[in-house]
Amino acid sequence: MSNDESRKPINPTALALPDAALLLAKVGGPSITESMLRDDVTAGAPTNADGTINLVHYAAWLVKEMGRGD
């Protein structure tokens, strides 16, 4: 994100994967990378029609996946 983009409000329901990775890496525990998000999308994590990610839907998918015990 450029300086101009960082001043725009963040839409947690439609984040580009690089922006989602940056945001998640800044707010939480272990480092999250764009590559990790892409791997999750390949594994079935939901995305919007335009390829962006809804953080609420992604979090729900992660919880569901953790419950599988794989």
Buried (B, 14 or more C-beta within 10 A) or exposed (E): EEEEEEEEEBEBEBBBBEBBBBBBBEEEEEEBBBEBBBEBBEEEBEBEEEEBBBBEBBEEBEEEBEEEEE
